[in-house]
Amino acid sequence: MRYINKGSSEVNGIISGECSRTLPAAAIIRWLLCGGTACMLLPAASQVRGADSSITPSITISEEYTDNVFESNLNKRSDYITRIQPGIALTYKAPLWDWDLGYTFDYRYYARESRKDDTTHNGNLKGLVKLVDEKLFLELSDTYKRVSLDVTRDTTKESLYQNQSDQNVGTISPYLVLHPTAQLTLKSGYRYNNTWYKDPQADNKQDHIGFINSSFELSPTTFLTGDYTFTREIPVRNSSFYRHEAYIGPRYEYAEKSFIYAQGGVISTDYDNGSNTLNPSWNAGITHTFDTVTANISTGTKYSDDPLGTSTLETSYTASLTRTLQRGSLTLQGSYTEFSDANTEKSKNKRYSGGFTSAFELLQDLRGTLGFTYEYYQDLLLNGTTDKYYVDCGLSYSFGKEWTAGLTYKYIDYSSATIAADNKQVNRVILEVKKVF
């Protein structure tokens, strides 16, 4: 059942929060409390003037067959995995604050006991408190999900657990928005991030961030943007540091849904162990929209959020072409990404990627997807290369009354002449049924 409520009277609220290092049990309890608090607010929403709220429960049950549950070439074993995923989506919007919550509990049972029963959580809580209308705001968020431990390879879409860890990120950010002139917009504030990982290999950390974002309207279609960010990062094991990032550049909207932008700047990092680095940095791109085709080209640099705690500078070049079809869409994409050690400024890994994704309507209630990705990895530290082929396709059928059923097939192939661990093939077949109440 879907609960929707619209209220009609005023309320004054006090919001309090606690910032602490997040433990697994604490993260779970936090989500339960957040959900419970929101549910208690719903019956009272009729007492809040202008408040809109809705709550939508759901449940997904799936059965998966995999012919390589350990995802290894040496110990290949098949298994059947049963997954039960109850979830809830909740929104609450009022004149003083907005809340948005999505949470799914994921239970996995391995029939042949190749792995212990596995549970994880996928949650995303966002809150916006309007302290002073259109000027002073407070953002609160908490995200719990499973992430890849290797920043050069995202395994979360192709595997249930391989080289992954649960991650929880809690954020508190008060900020101020000002309009000194009709053309100038300034946004300035502070952001606190607390990042926790379940895997003991990963490095928990705290970030204290100050930022200033500016946008000056030169004309109705041309803007000059400037950004400055100061970060004090305190990891548990690795060296703490101070980082300064500054960018400036134009943005030009030359046609409807078509624009070009460029920002250049520097990133300066001073580590507590005495080392320091200075790197040029940039973000640039162009998006052009034709009648049925959208083209994107972009390039940029950024520091990767590396769970293992190493300071990794990521430089990327990407291109994509998306075409809207009469009964679906097709996207072609390609990219090149280089990962460097920010301390030594030496390249560690390179990744080349290309492929396509498509979605199409076969019948009125029957939809299909098909995707293929090829990635080529160069591990400069191990002096080895790896080829990866990934096929992802499926069918989904809507029965009405919020019932859907799906059938998915995934094929993953890694091969390497020099890195023994990078030789494996996995076939996965998944049958899924979902009900939204």
C-alpha positions in Angstrom: 0.0 0.0 0.0 1.2 3.5 -0.7 0.5 6.1 2.0 0.3 9.7 0.8 -0.6 12.6 3.1 -1.0 16.3 2.7 -1.2 18.5 5.8 -2.7 21.8 6.8 -1.2 23.5 9.9 2.1 25.0 11.2 4.9 23.3 13.2 8.2 24.5 14.7 11.0 21.9 14.8 14.4 21.4 16.3 16.8 19.2 14.5 19.8 17.7 16.3 22.5 15.4 15.0 25.5 13.4 16.1 28.7 13.0 14.2 30.7 9.9 15.2 32.6 7.1 13.6 30.1 4.7 12.2 30.1 1.0 13.1 28.2 -1.7 11.2 25.6 -2.2 13.9 25.3 1.6 14.4 24.7 2.1 10.7 21.9 -0.5 10.7 20.4 1.0 13.8 20.6 4.5 12.4 18.7 3.4 9.3 16.0 1.7 11.4 15.7 4.7 13.6 15.5 7.0 10.6 12.8 4.9 9.0 11.0 4.6 12.3 11.1 8.3 13.0 9.8 9.1 9.5 7.0 6.6 9.9 6.0 8.3 13.2 6.0 11.6 11.4 3.6 10.5 8.8 0.5 10.2 10.9 1.3 13.7 12.3 1.7 15.1 8.8 -1.9 16.3 8.8 -0.8 18.7 11.5 1.7 20.4 9.2 0.6 23.1 6.9 1.8 22.5 3.3 3.5 19.2 4.1 3.4 16.4 1.6 4.5 12.9 2.4 4.4 9.4 0.9 5.6 6.0 1.9 6.0 3.1 -0.6 7.0 -0.4 0.6 8.2 -3.0 -1.8 9.7 -6.5 -1.8 11.9 -8.3 -4.4 12.5 -12.1 -4.4 15.0 -13.6 -6.8 16.8 -16.9 -7.6 20.2 -16.9 -9.2 22.3 -19.6 -10.7 26.1 -19.0 -11.0 28.6 -21.5 -12.4 31.5 -19.8 -10.6 30.4 -18.6 -7.2 34.0 -18.0 -6.0 34.8 -16.1 -9.3 38.0 -18.0 -9.7 39.7 -20.1 -12.3 41.3 -22.5 -9.8 38.3 -23.3 -7.6 35.3 -23.2 -9.9 32.0 -24.2 -8.2 28.4 -23.6 -9.0 25.6 -22.5 -6.6 22.0 -21.3 -6.3 21.5 -18.0 -4.5 18.2 -16.9 -3.1 17.8 -13.2 -2.4 15.0 -11.5 -0.4 15.0 -7.7 -0.6 12.3 -5.8 1.4 12.5 -2.1 0.8 10.8 1.3 1.5 10.8 4.7 -0.2 9.7 7.7 1.8 9.4 11.4 1.0 8.4 14.2 3.3 8.2 17.8 2.1 7.3 20.8 4.2 8.0 24.6 4.2 10.9 24.2 6.6 12.5 20.9 5.6 12.5 18.1 3.0 13.3 14.5 3.6 13.9 11.7 1.1 14.6 8.1 2.3 15.3 5.0 0.3 16.3 1.7 2.0 16.6 -1.9 1.0 17.6 -4.9 3.1 19.4 -7.6 1.1 19.5 -11.1 2.4 21.3 -13.8 0.4 21.1 -17.6 0.9 23.6 -19.9 -0.8 21.9 -23.3 -1.3 25.1 -25.3 -1.6 26.7 -23.5 1.3 29.6 -22.3 -0.8 29.4 -19.0 1.2 27.9 -18.2 4.5 24.5 -16.4 4.3 25.3 -12.8 3.3 23.3 -9.7 4.2 23.9 -6.1 3.3 22.0 -2.8 3.2 21.4 -0.2 0.5 20.2 3.1 2.0 20.1 6.7 1.1 18.8 9.4 3.4 18.7 13.1 2.3 17.5 16.0 4.2 17.4 19.7 3.5 16.6 22.1 6.3 15.7 25.7 5.3 17.0 27.8 8.2 16.6 31.1 6.4 14.4 31.1 3.3 16.4 31.1 0.1 19.6 32.0 2.0 20.8 29.7 4.8 20.4 25.9 4.5 21.5 22.7 6.2 22.0 19.5 4.3 22.0 16.1 6.1 22.7 12.8 4.3 23.7 9.2 5.1 24.5 6.7 2.4 25.1 2.9 3.0 26.0 0.8 0.1 28.5 -1.8 -1.2 31.5 -0.4 -3.1 34.5 -1.8 -5.0 37.8 -1.8 -3.1 39.7 -1.2 -6.3 39.1 2.3 -7.7 40.3 1.2 -11.2 37.6 -1.5 -11.4 33.9 -1.2 -10.4 32.8 -4.8 -9.7 29.5 -4.0 -8.1 27.5 -4.5 -11.3 29.1 -7.8 -12.2 29.5 -9.5 -8.8 27.7 -9.8 -5.5 30.8 -9.6 -3.3 34.1 -9.9 -5.2 36.7 -7.3 -3.9 33.9 -5.2 -2.3 33.2 -3.7 1.0 30.1 -2.1 2.7 30.6 1.6 3.0 28.7 4.2 5.1 29.1 8.0 4.5 27.5 10.5 6.8 27.4 14.2 5.8 26.5 17.4 7.5 26.7 20.6 5.5 25.5 24.1 6.4 25.8 26.6 3.6 24.8 30.1 2.6 23.5 31.3 -0.8 23.8 34.9 -1.7 23.0 37.1 -4.7 25.1 40.3 -4.3 24.0 41.5 -7.7 21.4 40.3 -10.2 24.2 38.5 -12.2 26.3 37.1 -9.4 25.4 34.0 -7.3 27.6 32.9 -4.4 27.4 29.6 -2.5 29.7 29.1 0.5 29.7 26.6 3.4 31.2 23.8 5.4 30.9 20.1 4.8 31.7 17.3 7.3 32.1 13.7 5.9 32.5 10.6 8.0 33.4 7.6 5.9 33.4 4.0 7.3 34.2 0.7 5.6 33.3 -2.8 6.9 36.4 -4.4 5.3 39.4 -4.1 7.5 41.7 -3.5 4.5 39.9 -0.2 3.9 40.8 3.0 5.7 38.1 5.0 7.5 38.4 8.7 7.4 36.9 12.1 8.3 36.9 15.1 6.0 36.4 18.8 7.0 35.7 20.8 3.9 35.2 24.5 3.2 33.9 25.6 -0.2 33.0 28.6 -2.3 31.1 28.3 -5.6 30.4 31.3 -7.8 28.6 31.9 -11.0 28.5 35.3 -12.9 26.1 35.8 -15.7 27.9 37.6 -18.6 24.8 37.2 -20.8 21.6 35.0 -20.8 23.7 32.2 -22.4 27.2 32.8 -21.1 28.4 32.3 -17.5 31.8 32.5 -15.7 32.1 30.0 -12.9 34.7 29.8 -10.2 35.2 27.3 -7.4 37.5 26.9 -4.4 37.6 24.0 -2.0 39.7 23.5 1.2 39.9 20.0 2.6 41.4 18.7 5.8 41.3 14.8 5.6 42.1 12.6 8.6 42.3 8.9 7.8 42.9 6.3 10.5 46.1 4.7 9.0 47.4 6.9 6.2 48.9 10.3 6.5 46.5 13.2 7.0 46.7 16.2 4.7 45.5 19.7 3.7 44.3 20.2 0.2 43.5 23.3 -1.8 41.6 23.1 -5.1 40.8 26.2 -7.3 39.1 26.4 -10.7 37.8 29.1 -13.0 36.2 29.0 -16.5 33.3 29.8 -18.8 30.1 27.9 -19.6 28.3 28.8 -22.9 24.8 27.5 -23.8 24.9 27.9 -27.6 21.6 26.1 -28.4 18.7 24.4 -26.6 20.1 21.5 -24.5 23.5 22.2 -26.0 26.4 23.7 -24.1 30.2 23.8 -23.8 32.2 24.4 -20.6 35.8 24.6 -19.5 37.5 25.0 -16.1 41.2 25.1 -15.3 43.0 25.3 -12.0 45.5 23.7 -9.6 45.4 21.2 -6.8 47.9 21.7 -4.0 48.2 19.0 -1.2 50.4 19.2 1.9 50.8 16.0 3.8 51.5 15.8 7.5 54.5 13.5 6.8 56.2 16.5 5.1 55.6 15.7 1.4 53.6 18.0 -0.8 52.4 18.0 -4.4 51.1 20.6 -6.9 49.1 19.3 -9.9 47.3 21.1 -12.7 43.6 20.3 -12.9 40.8 20.8 -15.3 37.2 20.0 -16.2 35.9 20.5 -19.8 33.3 19.2 -22.1 30.6 19.7 -24.7 27.1 18.4 -25.0 25.2 18.8 -28.3 21.6 17.7 -28.8 20.3 16.8 -32.3 16.7 15.8 -33.0 17.1 12.2 -31.7 20.8 12.1 -30.8 22.8 13.5 -27.9 26.6 13.7 -28.0 28.8 14.2 -25.0 32.6 14.7 -24.9 34.3 15.4 -21.6 37.7 15.4 -19.8 38.8 16.1 -16.3 40.9 15.4 -13.3 39.9 14.5 -9.7 41.1 12.7 -6.6 39.5 9.2 -6.4 37.7 8.2 -3.3 40.0 5.2 -2.7 38.8 2.8 0.0 42.4 1.5 0.5 43.4 5.0 1.5 46.1 5.7 -1.1 46.0 9.2 -2.7 45.0 8.5 -6.3 44.7 11.2 -9.0 42.3 10.2 -11.8 42.5 11.7 -15.3 39.7 10.8 -17.7 38.6 11.3 -21.2 35.1 10.1 -22.2 32.8 10.2 -25.2 29.2 9.0 -25.6 26.5 9.0 -28.2 22.8 8.4 -27.2 20.1 7.9 -29.8 16.4 7.9 -28.9 14.6 5.2 -30.9 10.9 4.9 -31.6 10.6 2.3 -28.9 13.8 2.5 -26.9 17.3 4.0 -26.7 20.8 3.1 -27.7 24.0 4.5 -26.1 27.6 4.1 -27.4 30.5 5.0 -25.1 34.2 5.0 -24.9 36.7 6.2 -22.4 40.4 6.4 -21.3 41.3 6.8 -17.7 44.7 7.0 -16.0 45.3 6.5 -12.3 48.4 8.1 -10.7 50.0 8.1 -7.3 49.4 11.6 -6.1 52.5 11.6 -3.9 55.0 10.3 -6.5 53.0 11.6 -9.6 53.7 8.2 -11.3 51.1 6.3 -13.3 49.8 3.2 -11.6 47.0 2.0 -13.8 45.5 2.7 -17.2 42.0 1.7 -18.4 40.5 1.7 -21.8 36.8 1.1 -22.2 34.2 0.8 -24.9 30.8 -0.6 -25.5 27.0 0.0 -25.7 23.8 -0.2 -23.7 20.3 -0.4 -25.1 16.7 -0.6 -23.8 13.7 -1.3 -26.0 10.0 -2.1 -25.7 9.2 -5.4 -27.4 5.5 -5.4 -26.5 3.3 -3.1 -24.5 4.4 -4.6 -21.1 7.5 -6.4 -22.2 10.9 -4.6 -22.2 14.4 -5.8 -23.0 17.9 -4.6 -22.3 21.2 -5.5 -23.9 24.7 -4.2 -23.0 28.2 -5.1 -23.9 31.4 -3.6 -22.4 35.1 -4.3 -23.2 37.8 -3.0 -20.9 41.5 -3.2 -21.2 43.6 -2.7 -18.0 47.3 -1.9 -17.8 48.7 -2.6 -14.3 52.0 -0.7 -14.4 53.0 -1.8 -11.0 52.7 -5.5 -11.9 53.7 -5.0 -15.5 50.7 -6.8 -16.7 47.6 -6.4 -18.8 44.0 -7.7 -18.6 41.2 -8.0 -21.0 37.6 -7.9 -19.7 34.4 -8.7 -21.6 31.0 -8.1 -19.9 27.6 -9.0 -21.4 24.4 -7.9 -19.5 21.0 -8.6 -21.0 17.5 -9.2 -19.7 13.7 -9.1 -20.1 11.1 -7.6 -17.8 7.4 -8.0 -17.9 4.8 -5.8 -16.0 1.7 -7.7 -14.9 -0.1 -4.6 -13.6 -0.9 -3.7 -10.0 2.8 -3.0 -9.5 3.9 -6.6 -10.2 6.9 -7.1 -12.4 9.0 -10.2 -13.3 12.4 -10.2 -14.9 15.0 -12.6 -16.4 18.6 -11.5 -16.6 21.8 -13.1 -18.0 25.3 -11.8 -17.2 28.6 -13.1 -18.6 32.0 -11.9 -17.3 35.3 -12.9 -18.8 38.7 -11.8 -17.5 41.9 -13.0 -19.2 45.6 -12.1 -18.6 48.9 -13.6 -19.7 50.8 -12.3 -16.7 48.3 -11.8 -13.8 47.1 -15.3 -12.7 44.2 -14.0 -10.6 42.8 -12.2 -13.7 41.7 -15.4 -15.4 38.1 -16.3 -14.9 34.8 -16.7 -16.6 31.4 -16.4 -14.8 27.8 -17.1 -16.1 24.9 -15.8 -14.0 21.2 -16.3 -14.7 18.7 -14.4 -12.4 14.9 -14.8 -12.2 13.3 -12.0 -10.2 9.8 -11.0 -9.0 9.0 -7.6 -7.5 5.9 -6.1 -5.9 5.4 -2.5 -5.0 2.7 -1.8 -2.5 
